[in-house]
Amino acid sequence: MRIERVSARRLAPALALAAALAGCAGPAPRYEATPLRIDPAAAVSLVSAYRVRHGLNPVTLNPALTAAAEEQAMAMAENGRMSHAFSSSDTLPARLAHVGYDWSVTAENVGAGYRTLDAAFAGWVGSPHHNENLLRKGVTEIGIAAARSTEKRYGYYWSLVLAGPRKARAASHTGPFGSAPVGTGTASSGFTFMGLPIGSPAPSSQGSPQ
C-alpha cells in the first residue's frame, strides 16, 4: 500500500478554508427576551390545589425562588432553547445559592411553547416526571416565571422552582462523621448533583415540559 505524504504547504489552503468556514458559523444566536407577565397567585393556587387533592400540603410563593425562576426563564428565552443549565456552573443548586435560598429539597420544571399558565401547568401534570416534581414531599414554596423570546420555534419559556427550606438538623441526624454539608439535599431538575440522580431526559416535542 502506498502512503502519500502531504506537505504542510499543500495542506495550508485546506486548513485556511476550514478555519474560514468555522468562523462563518459564529457563536450560538442570542435572542431578545422579555419577561412575560403572569399571575403568581394563580400559580400558587394551581399547585396548592393539585397537591391538596393528592393529600399533600399547599405551597406559598417565595421571592427568592421567583428570582431563580426568572433567571432561568430569561436565559432560555435568550438562548432559544429549553435547558436546566447552560453551563457547568449554571445549575439549580447554584442559582438557589445565588439568591440565598438554603434548601432541603428542590425541583425545577421548565417548559416551552405554552402561552398561558394553565397550558404550562397542564403540560407538567401530563408528564410523569414533572408531575412527580409537583407532588414532591417536603416542597412548601414555589417561584415561577416566564419569558417571551424572538426565537420562533417556541417563543415562550417557563420555569417553576419548587423547594422546601432547610431546617435545623437534629443531633440524631449527625452521624459519626458530622452533619451533612449545606446543599446536599434532594434536587430534581434534569441533571445530576452531588452524585444524586435527579430528573429525567427532556421531551422534545413543541409545547412540552422539560
Backbone hydrogen bonds in HBPLUS format (Angstrom, degrees):
<---DONOR---> <-ACCEPTOR-->    atom                        ^
c    i                          cat <-CA-CA->   ^        H-A-AA   ^      H-
h    n   atom  resd res      DA  || num        DHA   H-A  angle D-A-AA Bond
n    s   type  num  typ     dist DA aas  dist angle  dist       angle   num
A0011-LEU N   A0007-SER O   3.02 MM   4  6.26 146.7  2.14 145.8 155.9     1
A0012-ALA N   A0008-ALA O   2.94 MM   4  5.94 133.6  2.16 143.7 153.6     2
A0015-LEU N   A0011-LEU O   3.10 MM   4  6.38 159.1  2.14 156.5 163.1     3
A0016-ALA N   A0012-ALA O   2.87 MM   4  6.09 156.4  1.93 156.5 163.6     4
A0017-LEU N   A0013-PRO O   2.95 MM   4  6.18 154.4  2.01 146.5 152.9     5
A0018-ALA N   A0014-ALA O   2.99 MM   4  6.22 159.6  2.03 147.7 153.1     6
A0019-ALA N   A0015-LEU O   2.95 MM   4  6.14 156.4  2.00 146.4 152.8     7
A0020-ALA N   A0016-ALA O   2.94 MM   4  6.16 151.4  2.02 143.6 151.6     8
A0021-LEU N   A0017-LEU O   2.92 MM   4  6.18 159.5  1.96 152.4 157.4     9
A0022-ALA N   A0018-ALA O   2.93 MM   4  6.13 156.4  1.98 146.5 153.2    10
A0023-GLY N   A0019-ALA O   2.93 MM   4  6.13 148.4  2.03 141.9 150.6    11
A0024-CYS N   A0020-ALA O   3.01 MM   4  6.31 140.1  2.17 140.8 151.4    12
A0024-CYS N   A0021-LEU O   3.15 MM   3  5.06 123.3  2.48  91.1 105.4    13
A0025-ALA N   A0021-LEU O   3.27 MM   4  6.62 138.6  2.46 140.5 150.2    14
A0025-ALA N   A0022-ALA O   3.18 MM   3  5.28 130.4  2.44  95.4 107.9    15
A0031-TYR N   A0078-GLU O   2.77 MM  47  4.58 167.5  1.78 134.4 138.8    16
A0150-THR N   A0032-GLU O   3.07 MM 118  5.56 139.0  2.24 151.7 160.2    17
A0034-THR N   A0148-ARG O   2.95 MM 114  5.33 155.6  2.01 148.7 156.7    18
A0148-ARG N   A0034-THR O   2.77 MM 114  5.33 165.8  1.79 163.6 164.0    19
A0036-LEU N   A0146-ALA O   2.79 MM 110  5.15 173.0  1.79 132.2 129.7    20
A0042-ALA N   A0039-ASP O   3.06 MM   3  5.33 126.4  2.36 103.2 116.5    21
A0043-ALA N   A0039-ASP O   3.23 MM   4  6.65 149.0  2.33 145.8 154.6    22
A0044-VAL N   A0040-PRO O   2.93 MM   4  6.24 158.9  1.97 151.7 156.7    23
A0045-SER N   A0041-ALA O   2.96 MM   4  6.16 154.9  2.02 142.4 149.5    24
A0046-LEU N   A0042-ALA O   2.92 MM   4  6.15 155.9  1.97 147.1 153.1    25
A0047-VAL N   A0043-ALA O   2.97 MM   4  6.17 176.7  1.97 159.1 159.2    26
A0048-SER N   A0044-VAL O   2.85 MM   4  5.81 162.0  1.89 147.3 153.6    27
A0049-ALA N   A0045-SER O   2.95 MM   4  5.89 166.8  1.96 144.4 148.8    28
A0050-TYR N   A0046-LEU O   3.08 MM   4  6.16 157.0  2.13 144.9 151.5    29
A0051-ARG N   A0047-VAL O   2.94 MM   4  6.15 160.7  1.98 151.9 156.9    30
A0052-VAL N   A0048-SER O   2.86 MM   4  6.05 165.9  1.88 157.9 161.9    31
A0053-ARG N   A0049-ALA O   3.03 MM   4  6.17 152.9  2.10 142.1 149.0    32
A0054-HIS N   A0051-ARG O   2.94 MM   3  5.14 138.0  2.12 100.9 113.6    33
A0056-LEU N   A0051-ARG O   2.86 MM   5  4.97 161.4  1.89 138.8 136.3    34
A0055-GLY N   A0052-VAL O   2.98 MM   3  4.97 157.7  2.03 112.2 111.5    35
A0060-THR N   A0140-THR O   3.01 MM  80  6.51 144.8  2.14 137.4 144.9    36
A0142-ILE N   A0060-THR O   2.92 MM  82  6.32 147.0  2.03 158.4 166.7    37
A0062-ASN N   A0142-ILE O   2.95 MM  80  5.88 160.8  1.99 164.6 162.8    38
A0066-THR N   A0062-ASN O   2.99 MM   4  6.24 151.2  2.08 150.3 159.5    39
A0067-ALA N   A0063-PRO O   2.92 MM   4  6.19 149.5  2.01 143.2 150.8    40
A0068-ALA N   A0064-ALA O   3.04 MM   4  6.38 152.3  2.12 145.0 152.2    41
A0069-ALA N   A0065-LEU O   2.92 MM   4  6.17 153.2  1.99 145.8 153.2    42
A0070-GLU N   A0066-THR O   2.83 MM   4  6.06 156.0  1.89 149.5 156.3    43
A0071-GLU N   A0067-ALA O   3.04 MM   4  6.22 155.2  2.10 144.4 150.4    44
A0072-GLN N   A0068-ALA O   3.25 MM   4  6.53 156.7  2.30 143.7 148.6    45
A0073-ALA N   A0069-ALA O   2.90 MM   4  6.09 163.7  1.93 155.8 160.7    46
A0074-MET N   A0070-GLU O   3.03 MM   4  6.09 166.3  2.05 150.5 153.8    47
A0075-ALA N   A0071-GLU O   3.05 MM   4  6.16 151.5  2.13 137.7 146.2    48
A0076-MET N   A0072-GLN O   2.94 MM   4  6.11 161.0  1.98 151.3 155.3    49
A0077-ALA N   A0073-ALA O   3.05 MM   4  6.24 159.4  2.09 144.3 150.3    50
A0078-GLU N   A0074-MET O   2.89 MM   4  6.06 154.3  1.95 148.9 155.7    51
A0079-ASN N   A0075-ALA O   2.97 MM   4  6.12 147.4  2.08 143.7 152.4    52
A0080-GLY N   A0076-MET O   2.72 MM   4  5.71 125.9  2.01 142.8 157.3    53
A0081-ARG N   A0076-MET O   3.30 MM   5  5.43 145.5  2.43 139.2 145.0    54
A0090-ASP N   A0087-SER O   3.04 MM   3  5.03 152.6  2.11 102.4 111.1    55
A0095-ARG N   A0091-THR O   2.87 MM   4  6.17 155.4  1.93 154.2 161.1    56
A0096-LEU N   A0092-LEU O   2.92 MM   4  6.18 157.0  1.98 156.7 163.2    57
A0097-ALA N   A0093-PRO O   2.93 MM   4  6.14 149.9  2.02 143.0 151.3    58
A0098-HIS N   A0094-ALA O   2.94 MM   4  6.15 148.4  2.04 141.8 150.7    59
A0099-VAL N   A0095-ARG O   3.14 MM   4  6.46 143.4  2.28 142.0 150.1    60
A0101-TYR N   A0096-LEU O   2.86 MM   5  5.21 170.5  1.86 156.3 153.5    61
A0100-GLY N   A0097-ALA O   3.08 MM   3  4.91 153.1  2.15  97.4 105.6    62
A0166-ARG N   A0102-ASP O   2.83 MM  64  5.73 159.8  1.87 140.6 138.7    63
A0104-SER N   A0164-GLY O   2.81 MM  60  5.74 167.3  1.82 163.1 161.2    64
A0186-THR N   A0104-SER O   3.28 MM  82  6.65 145.3  2.41 145.0 140.7    65
A0164-GLY N   A0105-VAL O   2.85 MM  59  5.29 143.5  1.98 153.4 153.1    66
A0106-THR N   A0186-THR O   2.85 MM  80  6.29 158.1  1.89 164.0 165.2    67
A0188-SER N   A0106-THR O   2.78 MM  82  6.17 127.0  2.07 127.0 143.5    68
A0107-ALA N   A0162-LEU O   2.79 MM  55  5.16 148.2  1.89 153.4 154.9    69
A0162-LEU N   A0107-ALA O   2.84 MM  55  5.16 169.7  1.85 150.5 154.1    70
A0108-GLU N   A0188-SER O   2.71 MM  80  6.27 141.3  1.85 159.8 162.9    71
A0109-ASN N   A0160-LEU O   2.87 MM  51  5.12 160.6  1.91 150.3 155.3    72
A0160-LEU N   A0109-ASN O   2.74 MM  51  5.12 155.4  1.80 157.6 165.1    73
A0210-GLN N   A0110-VAL O   2.46 MM 100  5.08 144.9  1.58 157.6 152.0    74
A0111-GLY N   A0158-TRP O   3.07 MM  47  4.99 147.8  2.18 127.0 129.8    75
A0158-TRP N   A0111-GLY O   2.82 MM  47  4.99 160.3  1.86 148.3 147.9    76
A0112-ALA N   A0208-SER O   3.33 MM  96  6.00 149.7  2.43 138.4 145.1    77
A0113-GLY N   A0156-TYR O   2.86 MM  43  5.03 153.2  1.93 138.3 144.3    78
A0120-ALA N   A0116-THR O   3.09 MM   4  6.39 161.5  2.12 149.3 154.3    79
A0121-PHE N   A0117-LEU O   2.89 MM   4  6.06 168.7  1.90 159.9 162.8    80
A0122-ALA N   A0118-ASP O   2.95 MM   4  6.08 158.3  2.00 144.4 150.6    81
A0123-GLY N   A0119-ALA O   2.99 MM   4  6.21 149.7  2.08 144.0 152.1    82
A0124-TRP N   A0120-ALA O   3.07 MM   4  6.43 153.0  2.14 149.2 156.0    83
A0125-VAL N   A0121-PHE O   2.92 MM   4  6.21 160.8  1.96 153.8 159.3    84
A0126-GLY N   A0122-ALA O   2.98 MM   4  6.10 149.5  2.07 142.8 150.9    85
A0127-SER N   A0124-TRP O   3.21 MM   3  5.24 158.7  2.26 102.6 109.1    86
A0130-HIS N   A0127-SER O   3.10 MM   3  5.40 117.9  2.50 107.4 122.7    87
A0131-ASN N   A0127-SER O   2.76 MM   4  5.82 155.0  1.82 165.6 174.4    88
A0132-GLU N   A0128-PRO O   2.94 MM   4  6.12 144.4  2.07 139.0 148.5    89
A0133-ASN N   A0129-HIS O   3.24 MM   4  6.58 142.9  2.39 132.3 140.8    90
A0134-LEU N   A0130-HIS O   3.06 MM   4  6.41 153.4  2.13 143.5 150.2    91
A0135-LEU N   A0131-ASN O   3.09 MM   4  6.34 141.0  2.24 143.7 153.8    92
A0136-ARG N   A0133-ASN O   3.18 MM   3  4.95 161.7  2.22 108.7 107.4    93
A0140-THR N   A0163-ALA O   2.94 MM  23  6.18 162.1  1.97 132.0 134.0    94
A0141-GLU N   A0163-ALA O   2.96 MM  22  5.46 160.5  1.99 169.6 170.6    95
A0163-ALA N   A0141-GLU O   2.94 MM  22  5.46 161.6  1.97 157.2 157.2    96
A0143-GLY N   A0161-VAL O   2.86 MM  18  5.17 140.6  2.02 145.6 154.1    97
A0161-VAL N   A0143-GLY O   2.82 MM  18  5.17 167.7  1.84 163.0 165.8    98
A0145-ALA N   A0159-SER O   3.03 MM  14  5.54 151.9  2.11 155.2 162.4    99
A0159-SER N   A0145-ALA O   2.97 MM  14  5.54 158.0  2.02 162.9 160.9   100
A0147-ALA N   A0157-TYR O   2.87 MM  10  5.33 150.1  1.96 147.9 157.0   101
A0157-TYR N   A0147-ALA O   2.92 MM  10  5.33 158.7  1.96 157.5 163.5   102
A0149-SER N   A0155-GLY O   2.71 MM   6  4.86 163.7  1.74 144.0 147.6   103
A0173-HIS N   A0170-ALA O   2.98 MM   3  5.50 157.8  2.03 114.1 121.2   104
A0174-THR N   A0171-ALA O   3.06 MM   3  5.33 164.8  2.08 112.8 117.1   105
A0178-GLY N   A0175-GLY O   3.46 MM   3  5.69 164.1  2.49 114.5 113.4   106
A0196-LEU N   A0193-PHE O   2.89 MM   3  5.46 166.5  1.91 122.1 126.6   107
